Amino acid sequence: MAKMNGNTSDRVLNTIIGPGCQIKGDLSLDGGLRIDGTVEGNVKAGGPMTVGSEGKIIAPKIDVRSATIGGYVEGDITAPEKLHLEPSAHIVGNIITKVLVIEEGAKFQGNSKIPE
Amino acid sequence: MPTKSGITIFLVPHNRKKSLSLHLEAWQVTLGIILFGVAVLIFVFGVIAGGKSMKIVAENRSLRARNEMLRNERRKIADLERELAETNKLRKWMQSMIAPEGTQKSAEAKTAEVGGMGFLSMLDRPFEMRILPKLDVAEDSRLRRMDFIPRGVPVKGPVTARFGEMGGKFISPHTGIDIAAPKGTVVFTTAAGIVVAVDNDKQLGLVITIDHLNDYKTKYGHLNSASVTTGDWVERGQRIGVVGETGHARGTHVHYELLYRGEAVDPQAEKSIAEKEG
């Protein structure tokens, strides 16, 4: 569904969930993605994930390479490379990342861990 | 939104900012492609034309530089031509000063030869060579010197009184020779020199004295008229006056006197002196 032309390069953003789009179910892809709509389900991506300021994820588990979050995310996030919380970000859940950036105004409720 | 064939261009930021989507209809895409193609063509042609015009500009510049160079060359040549003309004039004048009537002609021929040999070929010669090309200075100067030594007689005619004659009409030894000739006969110089005097002498009548700028001077007496004045340069064989009967004379004749270091000598013996000198 949200997969485009089979480009599996894990650095490339090749999936967009546009504003107003609502997905219920797990998402799994090799590349990167951007979410401006709402996803209710687990997200697993080999590339970077961006959540726009209008984007929303409600899931038990989010597993990506790195994440830039400007919207609302409920669930545990694993982003081994880097996790960037922008001023409009609101996260409820635990995070595991090597590099954590929390900008002024970002809301983070949960624990943070560094991967072993 | 019902979409026919067309494309959507998405600009997706890697942060929370909203992504931009630009939808283009098929005709817009076509138009865009055409415009893009035209733009590319214009650019390519612009580059090519620009390159060409750059080339032309460069060529123009180089031609201009070359033109300037040639103009300078031409100016130089004009200067040299002027210089050559001056030196030729000078040379002719010098030759006329030192050459007898006969060799002057050959000198002029030489000048003509020089003029005709192609000016450009002379440019790469040293300056002295340019001034007097092909002028045999040694030979000419030898000829020159000979021109200043009086030879022969000023008029053709019988010698009526020899050098050193005494008695009769002479109270003292004759200082020259008398050559009889009809009135109006042209009197010629016997050597080149400068007219130092045109006098009216009681004895010799109208008399011309020429200094030959060596040890010799000549005098031509009893002339009817003189066609030179003091200070004139004369060549050998130049007409200086006509025979008359002025002064103390009996019958029209020329009193021709040759002075060697201020002393009168026999003009008819002058040949031996000249040979000694030569």
Contacts between the chains, C-beta under 8 A, distances in Angstrom:
chain1	res1	chain2	res2	distance
A	13	B	12	6.0
A	13	B	14	7.1
A	16	B	10	6.7
A	16	B	12	6.2
A	16	B	19	6.9
A	18	B	19	7.9
A	19	B	18	7.7
A	34	B	12	5.5
A	34	B	14	8.0
A	34	B	19	6.7
A	36	B	18	7.2
A	36	B	19	6.7
A	48	B	14	7.1
A	50	B	12	7.8
A	50	B	13	7.6
A	50	B	14	5.5
A	50	B	15	6.5
A	50	B	16	7.6
A	51	B	16	7.2
A	52	B	16	5.3
A	52	B	17	7.3
A	52	B	18	6.3
A	52	B	19	7.2
A	53	B	16	4.2
A	53	B	17	7.5
A	53	B	18	7.5
A	54	B	18	7.5
A	55	B	16	7.9
A	68	B	14	6.1
A	68	B	15	5.4
A	68	B	16	7.3
A	69	B	16	7.5
A	70	B	15	6.3
A	70	B	16	2.0
A	70	B	17	7.7
A	71	B	16	6.8
A	84	B	15	8.0
A	86	B	15	6.2
A	86	B	16	4.7
A	88	B	16	5.7
A	89	B	16	7.5
